[in-house]
């Protein structure tokens, strides 16, 4: 009876712990889900492990109906809560749905296709410990004259390279030397390959192919306390204060600020999830929906070194490692300013128990010191008219530390009605050991830049793909390409000989909506074909890039490219499908690319005047330079969703010109 009473108490606790159908699972709900599965037919399994536990979100019409009813009556009942679970047991992958209220398993199906679920921290840690008890590895370390206690190892996904049958679930172990530095990525143990079977938790392959000098530790430690004179540029401290307090409201997972309202959630795979984002139209006094659901769907990071120790380093950081699982606790007054509010996140560990990430997300008002709009008029004799609106925005931030890289994802909401999505890369480069100590010694292609003695920063890419279920003034939308066309004046009607105009094309099918940014001038819009302004223009939002427009340069038949075939185009549009969330497929680890965004698009479904999803990839080609060593400064880009005839006139016209209060000579903690 004890398990029953335990579940009953937990269900009573969670009854008042969520307020919105899209709220992430609470710690109590995660505990219930784990307990329900453990006392089911899985109870006898000794190998049960939880790889994904998340909200089985209600159907979109149900959520929208609840939202409408909730605005009219706060008594509107919430839809039933269910969880979707991916678990491993006895070497098989299970897809399990759990009804939380009834504390029962609704369904359990075994996945038989290619690919495996996300790795767990616990199995990665166990796999990384195996080399230290493996005699050939110990011998390799000693052969290099190194101390075993100074070695640290981490697991890496192995990818897929044409295997016709699903084999073992594996990782490769990369090892490094620490010594007197914490920057072990700068000191790789090159030439050693360790392959681990994760289910058996055993080393199944080993090779020590070549001995390469381990780079020196001098100058690699990035900790401030370890730095010695001469120091770099020094700045004086400053702080932005808000005498009237913060201007936003946090109500559970609902955020309200200025003319914006949205739901802020967390997912162990995606990280930050923005839902039902709506902007208030001051002309009519109502909220109008812009975005139903937005999140990072996948990150594809292929390295450009085809050698035996590097060819497989073609990572999918969301599907293999969990972008949300890797969320780093944010540092107040450093990652986020003093006026920030923080939100914890919770996920299920390998044993199904809830794990807390403190300060996983932060929300703050940003005063950048810029103008959102300004004009100075000298046209009136004897007077000067100047009007300036300070740029104040609301930022939602998360940092995901996936191995050596830290990804900063910002969702920035502006009073103009725009949503700006920022992607910044920082952290530590993945470095390769080499015999070279000077660039003049390199005769061939070493696939990177010599950053320090015996240290090469390998060329690589970052492709960060966003899932954006835009609902511009309603779910039925269309995708429009406004192409700029040069027109020649040949009839003598003007002294001009040319001008450009706009030719608009509405995509009818998914094939019509694959876009390579920069291929031709123009604009991309999502419009509501049933809504027009008083001037007769279709209501819409533009998609504007802010740099980071790289597309993959790999050949179409290269195995990593097959898995990430969507990365040749930065923009895709597909018909809405609740199950299609992950650009590289639900099971990404060792997948072969037959269930990804490009595969879905090949069905060529109609996308005109219907519910559509826009997929946007922010892409970076990274050629390392010496300033990226030993730490890498932020490399940033992104895109913006900006109103296009959404309002009758610009909402900034009625924005109060309030700016920040700046105190330039105070401590960082006022």
C-alpha positions as a printed Julia matrix, in Angstrom:
670×3 Matrix{Float64}:
   0.0    0.0     0.0
   2.92   2.36    0.57
   3.48   3.2    -3.13
  -0.24   4.0    -3.53
  -0.29   6.45   -0.6
   2.98   8.0    -1.84
   1.44   8.62   -5.26
  -1.76   9.94   -3.68
   0.15  12.5    -1.61
   2.15  13.59   -4.66
  -0.98  13.98   -6.77
  -2.57  16.14   -4.07
   0.57  18.28   -3.97
   0.66  18.87   -7.71
  -3.05  19.68   -7.95
  -2.29  23.35   -7.26
   1.26  23.43   -8.61
   0.57  24.19  -12.26
  -1.66  26.84  -13.78
  -1.36  26.47  -17.55
  -1.75  23.47  -19.88
   1.78  24.0   -21.22
   3.52  24.26  -17.84
   6.51  21.88  -17.72
   6.22  18.86  -15.47
   6.67  19.74  -11.82
   9.09  17.79   -9.57
   6.06  16.05   -8.04
   4.76  15.06  -11.45
   8.17  13.75  -12.48
   8.23  11.64   -9.3
   4.76  10.27  -10.05
   5.74   9.38  -13.62
   8.86   7.56  -12.46
   6.98   5.69   -9.73
   4.13   4.67  -12.05
   6.56   3.15  -14.53
   8.62   1.44  -11.85
   5.59  -0.32  -10.34
   4.27  -1.33  -13.78
   5.51  -4.3   -15.79
   8.95  -2.62  -15.77
   9.25  -3.33  -12.06
  11.35  -6.44  -12.6
  13.76  -4.73  -15.01
  17.26  -4.21  -13.66
  18.31  -2.07  -16.63
  15.45   0.46  -16.66
  16.73   3.96  -17.43
  14.88   7.19  -18.21
  16.2    9.17  -21.19
  13.41  11.68  -21.74
  10.52  12.68  -19.49
   8.46  15.62  -20.65
   4.98  17.01  -20.97
   2.78  15.32  -23.53
   1.35  18.66  -24.5
  -2.4   18.8   -25.15
  -3.58  19.25  -28.7
  -3.22  22.79  -29.94
  -6.98  23.49  -30.37
  -7.52  22.31  -26.8
  -4.87  24.7   -25.45
  -6.23  27.63  -27.45
  -9.78  26.89  -26.33
  -8.63  26.77  -22.72
  -6.76  30.08  -23.12
  -9.84  31.78  -24.54
 -12.08  30.36  -21.83
  -9.58  31.2   -19.1
  -9.58  34.86  -20.13
 -13.35  34.91  -19.77
 -13.5   32.84  -16.6
 -10.63  31.99  -14.27
 -12.56  28.83  -13.32
 -11.88  27.16  -16.68
 -10.76  23.57  -16.0
  -7.28  22.56  -17.11
  -6.89  19.75  -19.66
  -5.69  16.36  -18.31
  -1.95  16.11  -17.69
   0.03  13.38  -19.43
   3.75  12.69  -19.71
   5.73  11.31  -22.63
   8.63   9.1   -21.62
  11.47   7.5   -23.56
  13.06   4.74  -21.51
  15.52   1.93  -22.11
  15.03  -1.54  -20.66
  16.7   -4.85  -21.54
  18.37  -3.31  -24.58
  15.15  -1.9   -26.06
  13.79   1.64  -26.42
  10.26   2.21  -25.1
   7.87   5.08  -25.83
   5.56   5.38  -22.83
   2.6    7.66  -22.15
   1.57   8.15  -18.53
  -1.7    9.65  -17.31
  -0.64  11.62  -14.24
  -4.07  12.1   -12.67
  -4.99   8.41  -12.82
  -1.39   7.36  -12.17
  -1.44   4.8   -14.97
   0.52   3.78  -18.07
  -1.68   4.65  -21.05
   0.52   2.99  -23.66
   3.94   1.42  -24.08
   5.44   0.74  -27.5
   8.9   -0.5   -28.42
  10.72   1.65  -30.98
  12.21  -0.57  -33.7
  13.75   2.03  -36.02
  17.23   3.49  -36.43
  18.69   5.74  -33.78
  18.81   5.91  -30.0
  17.5    8.37  -27.37
  19.51  11.08  -25.63
  22.44  10.1   -23.48
  22.11  10.47  -19.71
  24.63  12.13  -17.43
  24.92   8.99  -15.33
  25.85   6.67  -18.19
  28.25   9.24  -19.63
  30.01   9.46  -16.29
  30.19   5.67  -15.97
  31.56   5.29  -19.51
  34.21   7.96  -18.91
  35.55   6.04  -15.91
  36.13   2.79  -17.84
  39.52   3.63  -19.44
  41.19   4.08  -16.05
  40.72   0.39  -15.27
  41.62  -0.8   -18.78
  45.27  -2.0   -18.94
  45.95  -1.02  -22.6
  44.84   2.55  -21.88
  46.92   2.74  -18.71
  49.9    1.54  -20.77
  49.25   4.21  -23.41
  49.27   6.93  -20.76
  52.5    5.66  -19.25
  54.08   5.32  -22.71
  53.6    9.06  -23.1
  55.26   9.72  -19.73
  52.05  11.04  -18.2
  50.53  10.53  -14.76
  47.19   8.7   -14.82
  45.81  10.91  -12.05
  46.25  13.95  -14.34
  44.08  12.42  -17.1
  40.4   13.26  -17.57
  38.04  11.59  -20.07
  34.7   12.58  -21.63
  32.26  10.66  -23.89
  31.4   11.68  -27.46
  28.64  10.44  -29.75
  29.88   8.27  -32.64
  27.5    9.3   -35.43
  26.41   7.12  -38.35
  28.59   6.2   -41.32
  26.54   3.98  -43.58
  25.84   1.03  -41.28
  22.86  -0.88  -42.71
  21.87  -2.51  -39.41
  21.53  -0.97  -36.0
  24.49  -2.11  -33.93
  25.62  -1.51  -30.41
  24.7    1.71  -28.64
  28.16   3.27  -28.42
  30.18   6.31  -27.47
  33.83   7.13  -28.06
  35.9    8.37  -25.15
  38.18  11.37  -25.64
  40.87  11.89  -23.01
  42.9   14.92  -21.97
  45.61  15.99  -19.56
  44.75  18.41  -16.77
  47.78  18.96  -14.53
  47.85  22.54  -13.3
  45.04  23.82  -15.57
  41.28  23.3   -15.7
  41.32  23.91  -19.45
  41.79  20.26  -20.33
  40.39  20.78  -23.87
  43.67  22.55  -24.66
  45.65  19.4   -23.77
  44.22  16.49  -25.79
  45.63  12.96  -25.54
  45.77  12.61  -29.31
  45.94   9.3   -31.16
  43.98   7.15  -28.69
  40.52   5.8   -29.54
  38.31   4.12  -26.92
  34.87   2.74  -27.9
  32.34   1.86  -25.18
  29.17  -0.21  -25.45
  26.75   1.78  -23.28
  24.31  -1.04  -22.63
  27.04  -3.46  -21.58
  29.1   -0.63  -20.08
  32.29  -2.17  -21.45
  35.14  -1.17  -23.75
  34.63  -3.0   -27.06
  37.3   -1.35  -29.25
  40.65   0.24  -28.51
  43.41   1.72  -30.65
  46.57   3.68  -29.91
  47.44   4.77  -33.43
  49.94   7.59  -33.06
  51.84   9.46  -30.34
  51.56  13.24  -30.52
  53.05  15.7   -27.98
  50.53  16.87  -25.39
  50.36  20.7   -25.48
  51.81  22.6   -22.54
  49.52  23.93  -19.82
  51.16  27.38  -19.56
  48.73  30.16  -20.43
  45.7   27.9   -20.84
  43.9   28.36  -17.52
  41.01  30.8   -17.97
  40.11  31.36  -14.31
  40.4   34.99  -13.25
  42.15  34.05  -10.0
  44.95  32.38  -11.98
  45.81  35.41  -14.11
  49.02  37.36  -13.44
  50.2   40.81  -14.6
  50.22  42.4   -17.06
  46.42  42.45  -17.06
  44.19  43.32  -19.99
  41.8   46.27  -20.36
  40.08  47.33  -17.13
  36.66  48.99  -16.96
  34.86  50.77  -14.15
  31.8   49.1   -12.61
  28.33  50.36  -13.36
  24.75  49.35  -12.63
  21.29  49.98  -14.04
  18.67  50.46  -11.35
  14.88  50.66  -11.6
  13.54  53.03   -8.92
   9.96  51.85   -9.5
  10.9   48.16   -9.54
  10.88  45.71  -12.4
   8.4   46.34  -15.15
   7.42  42.73  -15.77
   5.18  40.28  -13.94
   5.9   36.58  -13.38
   2.7   34.64  -12.73
   3.68  30.99  -12.53
   5.08  30.43  -16.02
   3.22  33.37  -17.57
   5.26  36.52  -18.21
   3.62  39.89  -18.77
   5.55  43.01  -19.75
   4.65  46.25  -21.53
   2.51  45.11  -24.49
   3.6   41.43  -24.36
   2.27  38.29  -22.7
   3.76  34.81  -23.14
   4.32  31.45  -21.44
   7.85  30.5   -20.46
   8.65  26.8   -20.14
  11.55  24.37  -20.12
  12.19  21.07  -21.84
  15.11  18.76  -21.12
  15.87  18.46  -24.83
  15.0   21.94  -26.14
  15.76  24.15  -23.14
  13.75  27.39  -23.25
  10.25  27.07  -24.7
   8.23  30.2   -25.54
   4.5   29.63  -26.01
   1.33  31.59  -26.82
   3.27  34.83  -27.26
   0.76  37.62  -27.82
   1.19  41.35  -28.27
  -1.36  43.96  -27.2
  -2.67  46.19  -29.94
  -3.2   49.56  -28.27
  -5.47  50.68  -31.11
  -8.09  48.04  -30.27
  -7.02  47.15  -26.72
  -6.77  43.39  -27.26
  -4.0   40.78  -27.29
  -3.16  39.31  -30.68
  -1.23  36.06  -30.96
   2.09  35.96  -32.83
   3.83  32.72  -31.83
   2.19  29.57  -30.51
   5.39  27.64  -29.73
   9.1   28.38  -30.27
  12.24  26.55  -29.16
  15.67  25.29  -30.23
  14.99  22.1   -32.17
  18.54  20.96  -32.96
  22.21  21.96  -33.1
  24.43  20.35  -35.73
  28.18  20.79  -35.19
  30.36  19.0   -37.77
  34.16  19.26  -37.5
  36.19  19.37  -40.69
  38.96  16.9   -39.88
  38.56  13.52  -41.68
  41.32  11.75  -39.71
  40.66   8.56  -37.74
  40.43  10.34  -34.39
  38.22  13.16  -35.66
  36.0   12.09  -38.59
  33.08  11.09  -36.34
  32.94  14.44  -34.51
  29.69  15.57  -36.1
  27.49  16.29  -33.13
  23.75  16.88  -32.67
  23.77  18.6   -29.32
  20.02  18.61  -28.65
  19.13  15.1   -29.8
  22.27  13.41  -28.49
  23.13  15.37  -25.33
  20.03  17.39  -24.48
  20.21  21.16  -24.9
  18.04  21.66  -21.82
  19.81  18.88  -19.94
  23.03  20.88  -20.38
  21.53  24.14  -19.08
  24.06  25.88  -16.83
  23.0   27.68  -13.62
  23.12  31.38  -14.46
  25.36  33.68  -12.42
  23.55  36.77  -11.06
  25.19  40.07  -12.05
  27.28  38.3   -14.69
  25.13  36.09  -16.93
  22.12  38.24  -16.08
  21.93  41.78  -14.65
  20.89  42.75  -11.14
  17.3   43.41  -12.21
  16.79  39.83  -13.44
  14.3   37.28  -12.13
  15.4   33.65  -12.19
  13.54  30.41  -12.79
  14.67  26.91  -11.83
  14.2   23.92  -14.13
  13.64  20.25  -13.36
  14.28  17.09  -15.34
  14.19  13.37  -14.68
  17.5   11.67  -13.93
  18.38   8.23  -15.2
  16.48   6.7   -12.27
  13.37   8.79  -12.94
  13.81  11.02   -9.89
  13.53  14.82  -10.35
  16.76  16.8   -10.64
  16.84  20.58  -10.12
  18.84  23.07  -12.17
  18.92  26.29  -10.13
  18.69  29.58  -12.06
  18.29  27.78  -15.38
  16.45  30.73  -16.97
  16.47  34.44  -16.33
  14.16  37.27  -17.37
  15.21  40.92  -17.34
  14.57  44.3   -18.88
  17.41  45.42  -21.1
  18.45  49.06  -21.39
  21.03  49.1   -24.15
  21.61  52.85  -24.3
  20.33  52.93  -27.88
  17.26  54.48  -29.4
  14.4   52.35  -30.69
  13.35  55.36  -32.76
  14.51  58.95  -33.13
  14.18  62.0   -35.35
  15.56  65.53  -35.28
  13.77  68.06  -37.46
  15.53  71.25  -38.65
  12.87  72.15  -41.2
  11.01  74.71  -39.08
  12.76  78.11  -39.1
  14.13  79.08  -35.72
  13.42  75.81  -33.93
  14.71  72.26  -33.6
  12.35  69.37  -32.8
  13.91  66.22  -31.38
  12.03  63.09  -30.32
  13.8   59.93  -29.07
  12.38  56.67  -27.75
  14.9   54.68  -25.68
  15.22  51.02  -26.66
  13.9   48.99  -23.73
  13.2   45.3   -24.22
  12.49  42.15  -22.23
  14.99  39.31  -22.5
  14.59  35.62  -21.66
  18.0   33.94  -21.45
  19.37  30.45  -21.1
  22.95  29.19  -21.37
  23.58  25.59  -22.38
  27.09  24.28  -21.72
  27.4   21.28  -24.04
  30.92  20.0   -23.51
  33.43  22.66  -24.5
  30.9   25.13  -25.97
  28.52  27.44  -24.14
  25.48  28.57  -26.13
  23.66  31.74  -25.03
  20.09  31.83  -26.34
  18.15  35.09  -25.96
  14.5   35.67  -26.75
  14.11  39.46  -26.8
  10.65  41.04  -26.86
  10.38  44.63  -28.05
   7.65  47.23  -27.59
   7.59  47.61  -31.38
   6.07  44.13  -31.57
   9.28  42.4   -32.66
  10.74  39.21  -31.23
  14.49  39.07  -31.69
  16.21  35.7   -31.24
  19.91  35.84  -30.46
  22.43  33.0   -30.64
  25.89  33.49  -29.13
  28.69  30.92  -29.04
  31.44  31.02  -26.46
  33.39  28.68  -24.19
  36.46  26.68  -25.23
  37.52  25.42  -28.65
  37.77  21.71  -29.35
  41.52  21.42  -30.0
  43.72  18.84  -31.69
  47.22  17.88  -30.67
  49.93  18.18  -33.33
  53.7   18.0   -33.76
  53.8   21.51  -35.24
  55.11  24.43  -33.2
  55.08  27.1   -35.95
  52.81  27.79  -38.92
  55.78  27.69  -41.33
  56.18  23.97  -40.62
  52.75  23.16  -42.06
  52.88  22.15  -45.71
  49.51  20.45  -46.24
  45.97  20.81  -44.97
  45.85  20.35  -41.22
  42.11  21.2   -41.14
  42.56  24.08  -38.71
  44.66  26.93  -37.35
  47.82  26.57  -35.26
  46.82  28.46  -32.1
  49.75  27.59  -29.83
  52.61  25.12  -29.76
  51.3   21.64  -30.59
  47.72  22.97  -30.67
  45.35  23.2   -33.66
  41.87  24.7   -33.54
  39.91  22.58  -36.01
  37.56  24.19  -38.57
  33.91  23.48  -37.8
  30.31  24.66  -38.17
  27.43  25.47  -35.85
  23.88  25.17  -37.17
  21.24  26.08  -34.59
  17.75  25.24  -35.85
  14.61  26.77  -34.32
  11.08  25.37  -34.45
   8.71  28.35  -34.8
   4.99  27.63  -34.86
   3.89  31.1   -35.89
   0.21  31.97  -35.42
   0.03  35.46  -36.87
  -3.36  36.68  -35.67
  -4.6   33.08  -35.78
  -3.41  29.6   -36.8
  -4.24  29.76  -40.53
  -1.2   31.43  -42.13
   0.7   31.48  -45.43
   4.36  31.88  -46.3
   5.18  34.68  -48.76
   8.46  35.47  -50.5
   8.72  39.11  -51.58
  11.36  39.08  -54.29
  13.05  42.28  -55.38
  13.17  42.55  -59.15
  15.07  45.08  -61.25
  12.87  46.75  -63.87
  14.36  48.58  -66.83
  12.8   51.84  -68.1
  12.98  51.62  -71.87
   9.96  53.59  -73.08
  11.4   57.06  -72.41
   8.78  57.85  -69.76
  11.45  58.78  -67.21
  15.0   60.01  -67.12
  15.72  56.97  -64.89
  16.82  53.8   -66.64
  15.93  51.32  -63.91
  14.29  50.79  -60.55
  13.38  47.8   -58.42
   9.97  46.57  -57.39
   8.5   43.72  -55.37
   7.04  40.51  -56.78
   5.23  38.48  -54.13
   4.99  34.69  -54.31
   2.86  32.68  -51.9
   4.24  29.19  -51.27
   1.61  26.57  -52.06
   3.54  23.49  -50.92
   6.41  22.65  -48.6
   8.75  22.36  -51.62
   8.01  26.0   -52.51
   9.15  27.17  -49.08
  12.75  25.98  -48.93
  14.92  29.07  -48.8
  18.66  29.63  -49.14
  19.25  33.03  -47.61
  21.24  35.42  -49.78
  20.55  33.55  -53.01
  18.4   36.45  -54.22
  17.28  39.76  -52.67
  13.91  39.88  -50.99
  11.94  39.42  -47.81
  10.27  36.48  -46.1
   6.86  36.91  -44.52
   4.28  34.88  -42.68
   0.85  36.39  -43.31
  -2.72  35.75  -42.26
  -4.64  35.64  -45.56
  -7.97  36.24  -43.81
  -6.89  39.39  -41.93
  -6.23  42.79  -43.47
  -5.47  46.26  -42.19
  -7.8   49.15  -42.89
  -5.52  49.97  -45.81
  -6.15  46.51  -47.26
  -2.72  45.0   -46.59
  -2.41  41.42  -45.36
  -1.5   41.2   -41.67
   1.91  39.58  -41.24
   5.36  39.25  -39.72
   8.7   39.49  -41.5
  11.62  37.13  -40.87
  14.81  39.21  -40.85
  18.27  37.73  -40.46
  20.88  39.34  -38.22
  23.95  37.56  -39.53
  24.77  33.87  -38.99
  23.41  32.86  -42.41
  25.9   30.09  -43.18
  24.62  26.9   -44.82
  26.33  23.53  -44.86
  29.14  23.06  -47.4
  29.37  19.28  -47.0
  28.61  17.08  -49.99
  25.11  15.63  -50.13
  26.45  12.06  -49.93
  28.55  12.67  -46.81
  27.05  10.73  -43.92
  26.81  13.65  -41.46
  25.11  15.7   -44.18
  22.59  12.92  -44.85
  21.66  13.07  -41.16
  21.42  16.88  -41.28
  20.16  17.24  -44.85
  18.04  20.21  -43.77
  21.18  22.31  -43.14
  21.61  23.23  -46.83
  18.68  25.67  -46.48
  18.3   28.15  -43.65
  14.5   28.35  -43.88
  11.9   25.59  -44.26
   8.14  25.73  -43.84
   6.06  22.64  -43.11
   2.45  21.89  -42.34
   1.85  21.76  -38.59
   2.19  18.31  -37.07
   2.25  17.98  -33.29
   4.79  15.13  -33.39
   7.29  16.91  -35.66
   9.41  18.88  -33.22
  12.99  17.75  -33.73
  14.72  18.74  -36.98
  17.06  15.74  -36.92
  14.37  13.31  -35.77
  13.16  12.05  -32.42
  15.99   9.5   -32.16
  19.12  11.34  -33.22
  21.97   9.36  -31.65
  23.38   7.07  -34.4
  20.44   8.01  -36.66
  20.69   7.85  -40.44
  18.59  10.85  -41.49
  15.46   9.07  -42.69
  13.19  10.87  -40.21
  14.26  14.5   -40.26
  12.97  17.88  -41.39
  14.07  17.38  -45.01
  12.34  13.98  -45.09
   9.09  15.49  -43.78
   9.26  18.25  -46.38
   9.52  15.72  -49.22
   5.87  14.77  -48.71
   5.21  18.23  -50.21
   2.05  18.96  -48.23
   0.03  22.08  -48.87
   0.94  25.06  -46.67
  -1.32  27.83  -47.98
  -3.85  29.34  -45.58
  -3.29  26.65  -42.97
  -1.42  25.99  -39.75
   2.3   26.09  -40.59
   5.65  25.82  -38.82
   8.68  27.86  -39.88
  12.11  26.36  -39.22
  15.01  28.8   -39.11
  18.68  27.85  -38.89
  21.29  30.3   -37.61
  24.55  29.07  -39.16
  28.2   29.81  -38.42
  31.36  28.69  -40.24
  34.1   28.91  -37.62
  37.71  29.38  -38.7
  39.58  29.61  -35.37
  42.19  32.3   -34.8
  44.6   32.94  -31.95
  42.17  35.3   -30.21
  39.92  32.24  -29.73
  42.59  30.71  -27.47
  42.58  29.82  -24.62
  38.96  31.01  -24.35
  36.58  31.99  -27.12
  34.81  35.37  -26.99
  31.16  35.53  -28.0
  30.39  34.86  -31.66
  26.86  36.12  -32.22
  24.07  36.17  -34.77
  20.38  35.48  -35.01
  17.16  36.68  -36.57
  14.06  38.74  -35.87
  10.32  38.31  -36.24
   9.16  41.85  -37.04
   5.6   43.11  -37.65
   4.71  43.69  -41.3
   1.35  45.45  -41.58
   0.35  43.79  -38.32
  -0.51  47.14  -36.7
  -2.37  50.07  -38.21
   0.61  52.24  -37.23
   3.83  51.79  -35.3
   3.09  51.19  -31.58
   6.2   53.2   -30.63
   4.26  56.39  -31.41
   2.55  56.08  -28.02
   5.46  54.67  -26.05
   6.46  56.79  -23.07
  10.04  58.08  -23.49
  11.33  56.66  -20.19
  15.01  55.73  -20.08
  17.2   53.91  -17.57
  18.76  55.36  -14.45
  22.49  54.81  -14.78
  24.84  54.83  -11.82
  28.33  54.68  -13.34
  30.48  54.52  -10.2
  28.95  51.98   -7.86
  29.57  48.36   -7.04
  28.1   45.56   -9.1
  25.76  44.72   -6.23
  23.94  47.98   -5.39
